[in-house]
Amino acid sequence: WEVVPADCIDRDAMDEHYNANTALWNKVFAFLKDNDLPSLAVGEYEISGKDAYAIVSEYFPKDSSECRFETHRKYIDLQYVINGEEMIGIADTAGMSLSIPYTDDIQFYGTSSNRAEYETATPDKFFVFFPKDAHRPSLTTGKNQIGPIKKIVVKVLF
């Protein structure tokens, strides 16, 4: 797979999890490489049972007032924008207030953080978010979007 990791990825956490779960991560990257991602239909795809699966979605990016930070406990998110672009924020949860408690492997925080970093997600890079990484995907870049964004989120068991 020729896509590079985003600068904000915790490389130490990625290396540690990859080395402990090499076969699983190899299946994930093989799925991303071997499939024609732009032609995948919206829906869920099994990669390795419940240990890794992909969710393809299409949507228009949202205004910052509509996007909260989120974290997961059970799964790592690998997020890749197949077409279009969006902003993604990443922050440490320290000092953030929980707005929606944990359920179905997601919990939500507020819409802002003083310590957040933002990066534009495009088809040339992917993002990986671990349980400690509060992330805020789906934000508009402020540019006119000609169509919906197509995105794949691969859930990898933590």
C-alpha positions as CSV (number, residue, x, y, z in Angstrom):
1,W,0.0,0.0,0.0
2,E,1.6,3.2,-1.2
3,V,-0.1,5.6,1.2
4,V,2.0,7.1,4.0
5,P,1.1,7.6,7.7
6,A,0.1,11.0,8.8
7,D,2.5,13.0,10.9
8,C,0.3,12.9,14.0
9,I,0.4,9.1,14.4
10,D,2.0,7.9,17.7
11,R,4.9,6.0,16.0
12,D,5.9,4.3,19.2
13,A,2.4,3.0,19.9
14,M,2.1,1.9,16.3
15,D,5.4,0.1,16.3
16,E,4.6,-1.7,19.6
17,H,1.1,-2.8,18.5
18,Y,2.3,-3.8,15.0
19,N,5.1,-5.9,16.4
20,A,2.8,-7.6,18.9
21,N,0.1,-8.2,16.2
22,T,2.1,-8.4,12.9
23,A,-0.2,-11.0,11.2
24,L,-3.3,-8.9,12.0
25,W,-1.8,-5.7,10.7
26,N,-0.5,-7.4,7.6
27,K,-4.1,-8.6,6.9
28,V,-5.3,-5.0,7.3
29,F,-2.7,-3.5,5.0
30,A,-3.3,-6.3,2.5
31,F,-7.0,-5.5,2.5
32,L,-6.3,-1.8,1.8
33,K,-3.8,-2.7,-0.9
34,D,-5.7,-5.5,-2.7
35,N,-9.1,-3.8,-2.9
36,D,-10.1,-1.1,-5.3
37,L,-11.1,1.3,-2.5
38,P,-12.9,3.9,-4.6
39,S,-15.2,1.2,-5.9
40,L,-16.1,-0.4,-2.5
41,A,-19.8,0.1,-1.6
42,V,-20.7,1.8,1.6
43,G,-20.9,-0.9,4.3
44,E,-18.9,-3.1,6.6
45,Y,-16.2,-5.6,5.4
46,E,-14.7,-8.4,7.4
47,I,-10.9,-8.5,7.4
48,S,-10.1,-10.9,10.3
49,G,-13.3,-11.7,12.2
50,K,-14.0,-9.3,15.0
51,D,-10.2,-8.6,15.3
52,A,-10.2,-6.3,12.3
53,Y,-13.0,-5.0,10.1
54,A,-13.6,-2.1,7.8
55,I,-16.4,0.4,7.5
56,V,-16.8,2.4,4.3
57,S,-18.9,5.6,4.5
58,E,-19.8,8.6,2.4
59,Y,-20.7,12.0,3.9
60,F,-20.2,15.7,3.6
61,P,-17.7,17.2,6.1
62,K,-19.3,19.1,9.0
63,D,-18.8,22.5,10.6
64,S,-16.7,22.5,13.7
65,S,-19.8,23.0,15.9
66,E,-21.1,19.6,14.8
67,C,-18.0,17.5,15.4
68,R,-16.9,16.3,18.9
69,F,-13.7,14.6,19.9
70,E,-14.1,10.8,20.5
71,T,-12.2,7.9,21.8
72,H,-12.5,4.1,21.8
73,R,-11.4,1.5,24.3
74,K,-11.6,-1.8,22.4
75,Y,-10.5,-0.9,18.9
76,I,-7.8,1.2,17.2
77,D,-9.1,3.3,14.3
78,L,-7.2,3.4,11.0
79,Q,-8.9,6.2,9.1
80,Y,-8.3,6.8,5.4
81,V,-10.0,9.3,3.2
82,I,-10.5,7.6,-0.2
83,N,-11.6,10.7,-2.0
84,G,-12.1,14.3,-1.0
85,E,-10.5,15.9,2.1
86,E,-11.4,16.7,5.7
87,M,-9.7,18.1,8.7
88,I,-9.0,15.7,11.6
89,G,-8.1,16.9,15.1
90,I,-6.1,14.9,17.6
91,A,-5.7,15.7,21.3
92,D,-4.9,14.2,24.7
93,T,-8.0,13.7,26.7
94,A,-6.4,15.2,29.8
95,G,-8.5,18.2,30.8
96,M,-11.3,17.4,28.3
97,S,-14.9,17.0,29.6
98,L,-16.9,13.9,28.7
99,S,-20.1,14.9,26.9
100,I,-21.5,11.4,26.1
101,P,-20.4,8.5,28.2
102,Y,-18.9,5.3,26.8
103,T,-21.2,2.9,25.0
104,D,-20.7,0.6,21.9
105,D,-16.9,1.3,22.0
106,I,-17.2,5.1,21.7
107,Q,-17.3,8.0,24.1
108,F,-17.6,11.7,23.1
109,Y,-15.9,14.8,24.5
110,G,-16.5,18.5,23.7
111,T,-15.9,20.2,20.3
112,S,-12.7,21.9,21.3
113,S,-9.4,21.4,23.0
114,N,-6.6,24.0,23.6
115,R,-4.0,21.2,22.9
116,A,-5.5,19.8,19.7
117,E,-3.5,19.5,16.6
118,Y,-5.2,19.5,13.2
119,E,-4.2,17.9,10.0
120,T,-5.8,17.7,6.6
121,A,-6.8,14.1,5.6
122,T,-6.4,13.4,1.9
123,P,-6.0,10.2,-0.1
124,D,-2.2,10.4,0.2
125,K,-2.0,9.6,3.9
126,F,-3.7,7.5,6.6
127,F,-4.3,8.1,10.3
128,V,-4.2,5.7,13.2
129,F,-5.8,6.5,16.6
130,F,-5.2,4.5,19.7
131,P,-7.5,4.5,22.8
132,K,-5.5,7.3,24.3
133,D,-6.0,9.5,21.2
134,A,-9.0,11.8,21.2
135,H,-9.8,12.4,17.6
136,R,-12.2,14.7,15.9
137,P,-12.8,13.5,12.3
138,S,-15.2,14.7,9.6
139,L,-14.4,18.5,9.8
140,T,-14.8,20.6,6.8
141,T,-11.6,22.2,5.4
142,G,-13.6,25.3,4.4
143,K,-13.2,24.5,0.7
144,N,-16.1,23.8,-1.6
145,Q,-16.7,20.1,-1.6
146,I,-17.9,18.9,-5.0
147,G,-19.3,15.6,-3.7
148,P,-19.3,13.5,-0.6
149,I,-16.1,12.3,1.0
150,K,-15.6,8.6,0.8
151,K,-13.8,7.2,3.8
152,I,-12.7,3.8,5.2
153,V,-12.3,3.3,8.9
154,V,-10.6,0.0,9.8
155,K,-11.2,-1.1,13.4
156,V,-8.3,-3.1,14.8
157,L,-8.6,-4.9,18.1
158,F,-6.6,-3.1,20.8
